[in-house]
Amino acid sequence: MRQRKFGKTGLIVSEIGMGTWELGGREWGDISEKNAVDLLRYAFEKGVTFYDTADQYGGGRAERLLGEAFSVLGNRVIIATKLGYELDSDGWISQGGKVPSYNASRSYIRQAVEGSLSRLKRDAIDIYQFHAPPPAEIWDEAFSTMEDLKTEGKIRFYGLCLGNQEQALKAIAETNISSLMLTYNMLNQGMAKPVMETAAENGIAVVARQPLSSGLLSGKLTPETEFAENDYRKTWPREKLIADLERVEQIKSIVKGKTKSLPQAALKFILAHPAVSCVIPGMMTPAQVDDGAATSGTAPLPAAVLNKLRDN
């Protein structure tokens, strides 16, 4: 597994990380706690050292499973977690509920960090992230609270997730964030310019989420795919699914013969961007771990192929 610098933090992480929303068990179908812990440990054996989670995933379940899997490994594993959404709100998408409330107040941040530290069984969180940009009226308060937590040793670094281009650039310009987590894949390249370029210029690590576009770039979804009741993808409009699958077919024709599988091509596309420190595919089976880990260390996509994909 190849390693990369995590911006200017001094941290070194595996270029293939692991997202753990799926292990929450509320938005991607079922997975038992034992299988989830076994999977986390298997990923570590395959060289994965960076794990992204959130207190919200499974109502604290994903953090708790990470604590169970890795509490004895100390700084051999880097964990990034998030705060902001109500702890028990995960699952609202698949169940057709309302968007959960978001809280980035000073008091809530201090409450949330203690819960995450306890579930993760850690003395300090490696990267503590806002699950979404704080509202404008408490923007300064929220980021100053992160600075306080860093000074107190409860967190090592902090970052921002999601948000639009304007919010990301504002955070780069006005705060001391160490990382940005954003969506970047072959079907969604909107944050490449200028956000990712600006982040790289400022030594801010970029973590690429949804590298397989929620399974569209796995090569396994078809117009006939039926999703489980607790799989948020069941809410996708059929017209969009069909249009996206047509784009995937075009991508397949571009990468054919250039790499082992479509998922590996998707990961290689992201890793080719110099701003990216880590890509975090979601994994629910050992085979998915194997496919992701096997991507690292193999030949990159040819420049001509990358150019076609960027224009696609």
Disulfide bonds with the S-S distance in Angstrom:
none
